[in-house]
Amino acid sequence: MEQAFWHDRWHKGQLGFHLPFVHPILTRYLPAYDLPEGAGVFVPLCGKTLDIGWLLAQGHRVIGAELSERAVSQLFAELGVEPHIEAWKGGRCFRHGDLTVFQGDIFALEPDEVGAVDLVYDRAALVAMPAPMRKSYVAQVSSLSDDAPQLLISFEYDPREMDGPPFPVLPVELERLYTGTHALAELSRKDVIAHQPVFREAGVTRFVEVAWQLLPSGVRGV
């Protein structure tokens, strides 16, 4: 999507993608990755998700990337901490303790700025990308994380019933996007339309949330 679209959503407080609780997929499946304390978890397009505070509480380092400065400011405010802020070529970098968030253009980030990544947690990033941008996004995240394992959440619904974002991303597309870098294993799938009033009102009849484990090719999963 155009950057102006997301800036406008945050400005107007249209945050249907923001959950008021820690995502149960994260708490359920993170142990499967057997991360050591202090592991680096990269959260692209992180918004102000409560998942970040939970990851920090588990003893992990969190590196986020988020376009909206409003979202990043609210994230640190809701964590109750005052970040150190400095400029970087894509925007501004907010840091406090084990949390670093690069506010600005994720495509301007470079691996040495992100540092060591042990896991990518893609909770709402790939599904926010229209189809023409997904290949570039996947390549960028793989580069930033050195093809680290991923916990990825995708959605499946009939695109004739609603225009995204979030967009439906089907298994066949995931296989195509990650061929050569990751092997995919489906962890769970659940129709969550009952908990999506905005989508129900838009006429969506089925909205399936799918959790995926992505491991570097050749590594065995759960």
C-alpha positions in Angstrom: 0.0 0.0 0.0 1.0 3.6 -0.4 2.7 5.0 2.8 0.0 7.7 3.0 -2.7 5.0 3.4 -1.1 3.7 6.7 -0.3 7.2 8.0 -3.9 8.1 7.5 -5.1 4.9 9.3 -3.0 5.8 12.3 -4.0 9.4 12.2 -7.7 8.5 12.2 -7.3 5.7 14.8 -8.6 3.1 12.4 -6.8 0.3 14.0 -8.8 -2.8 13.4 -5.6 -4.7 13.0 -4.4 -3.9 16.5 -5.3 -6.5 19.1 -6.0 -5.5 22.7 -4.3 -8.6 24.0 -1.1 -10.7 23.3 -1.7 -12.9 20.2 -2.4 -16.4 21.3 -0.6 -17.8 18.3 2.6 -16.2 19.6 2.3 -17.6 23.2 1.2 -21.0 21.9 4.0 -21.6 19.3 7.0 -19.5 20.4 8.3 -22.4 22.7 8.6 -24.6 19.6 11.5 -22.4 18.4 13.5 -23.1 21.6 15.0 -19.6 21.6 17.7 -18.8 24.2 17.2 -15.9 26.6 18.3 -12.7 24.9 17.5 -14.0 21.4 16.8 -11.3 18.8 13.2 -11.3 17.5 12.5 -9.1 14.5 8.9 -7.8 14.2 8.3 -6.2 10.8 5.4 -3.6 10.6 5.0 -4.0 14.3 2.6 -1.1 15.1 2.2 -0.9 18.8 1.4 -4.6 19.4 1.2 -5.8 22.9 3.2 -8.8 21.7 6.4 -6.7 22.0 6.0 -6.2 25.7 5.3 -9.9 26.1 8.5 -10.9 24.2 10.5 -8.5 26.3 9.1 -10.1 29.4 10.4 -13.5 28.2 13.9 -12.1 28.2 14.2 -11.5 24.4 15.6 -8.6 22.5 13.0 -7.1 20.1 13.8 -5.2 16.9 10.8 -3.7 15.3 10.2 -1.9 12.0 7.2 0.4 11.7 6.2 3.2 9.2 4.1 5.3 11.5 5.8 7.6 14.0 2.5 7.9 15.9 2.4 4.1 16.3 6.0 3.9 17.6 5.4 6.8 20.1 2.3 5.2 21.4 4.2 1.8 21.7 6.8 3.3 24.0 4.3 5.4 25.9 2.2 2.3 26.6 5.3 0.4 27.8 5.9 3.3 30.2 9.4 4.0 29.0 11.2 7.0 27.4 13.2 6.0 24.3 16.4 7.4 23.0 15.7 8.7 19.5 18.1 9.3 16.8 17.9 9.7 13.0 18.7 7.0 10.5 18.5 7.2 6.7 15.0 5.7 6.6 13.4 7.7 9.4 14.0 7.7 13.2 15.3 5.0 15.5 13.7 4.6 18.9 15.7 2.6 21.6 15.2 1.6 25.2 16.8 -1.4 26.9 16.2 -4.5 24.8 13.8 -2.8 22.4 14.8 -1.0 19.2 12.2 0.2 16.7 13.1 1.6 13.3 10.4 4.0 12.3 10.3 4.7 8.6 10.8 2.7 5.4 11.5 -1.0 6.1 13.1 -1.2 2.6 15.7 1.3 3.7 16.9 -1.0 6.6 20.2 -2.9 6.3 21.2 -6.1 8.1 24.0 -4.4 10.1 21.5 -2.0 11.5 19.1 -4.7 12.6 21.8 -6.9 14.1 21.5 -10.6 15.0 18.0 -12.1 14.4 17.1 -15.5 15.8 13.4 -15.3 14.8 11.1 -13.2 12.6 7.6 -12.8 14.0 5.4 -11.7 11.1 2.1 -11.1 12.8 0.5 -8.7 10.3 3.2 -7.6 7.7 3.0 -9.9 4.7 -0.8 -9.8 4.7 -0.6 -6.0 4.7 1.3 -6.1 1.4 -0.5 -6.0 -1.9 0.6 -8.8 -4.3 3.1 -6.8 -6.3 5.1 -5.9 -3.2 5.2 -9.3 -1.5 8.3 -10.7 -3.3 10.3 -7.6 -2.5 9.1 -7.7 1.1 10.0 -11.3 1.6 13.5 -10.8 0.0 14.1 -7.8 2.3 13.1 -9.6 5.5 15.1 -12.6 4.5 18.1 -10.4 4.0 17.7 -8.5 7.2 17.3 -11.7 9.2 19.9 -13.8 7.4 17.1 -16.3 6.5 16.2 -16.8 10.2 13.2 -19.0 11.2 9.9 -17.3 11.1 6.5 -17.5 12.9 4.1 -16.1 10.3 0.4 -15.5 10.5 -1.6 -15.4 7.2 -5.3 -15.0 6.3 -7.5 -16.7 3.8 -10.8 -15.3 2.6 -12.6 -14.8 -0.7 -11.2 -11.6 -2.2 -14.4 -11.1 -4.1 -16.1 -10.3 -0.8 -13.6 -7.6 0.4 -10.6 -5.6 -0.7 -7.7 -5.7 1.7 -5.7 -5.0 3.6 -5.3 -7.4 5.2 -5.0 -9.4 2.0 -5.6 -13.2 1.6 -2.3 -15.0 1.1 -2.8 -18.7 0.2 -0.5 -21.6 0.8 0.5 -21.9 -2.9 1.7 -18.3 -2.8 3.6 -18.8 0.4 5.4 -21.8 -1.1 6.3 -19.7 -4.1 7.5 -16.8 -2.1 9.7 -18.8 0.2 11.0 -21.5 -2.2 14.8 -21.7 -1.8 15.0 -20.1 1.6 12.4 -21.7 3.9 10.4 -24.8 4.4 6.8 -24.2 5.5 4.8 -26.2 8.1 1.2 -25.3 8.9 0.8 -25.0 12.7 -2.9 -24.2 12.9 -5.9 -22.8 11.0 -9.1 -21.3 12.4 -12.0 -19.4 11.0 -12.2 -16.3 13.1 -14.9 -14.4 11.3 -17.0 -14.5 14.5 -14.5 -12.2 16.1 -14.2 -9.9 13.1 -17.2 -7.6 13.1 -15.7 -5.2 10.5 -15.2 -8.0 8.0 -18.6 -9.5 8.8 -20.2 -6.1 8.1 -18.3 -5.9 4.8 -19.9 -9.2 3.8 -17.0 -11.6 4.4 -18.4 -15.1 5.2 -15.2 -16.9 6.1 -12.0 -15.4 7.5 -9.3 -18.1 8.2 -6.3 -17.3 10.4 -3.4 -19.6 9.6 -0.2 -20.0 11.7 3.0 -21.1 9.8 6.4 -22.2 10.9 9.1 -21.3 8.4 12.4 -22.9 8.9 15.6 -22.4 6.8 15.6 -25.0 4.1 17.0 -28.3 5.3 16.1 -27.7 9.0 13.5 -30.0 10.5 10.5 -28.4 12.3 7.9 -29.5 14.8 
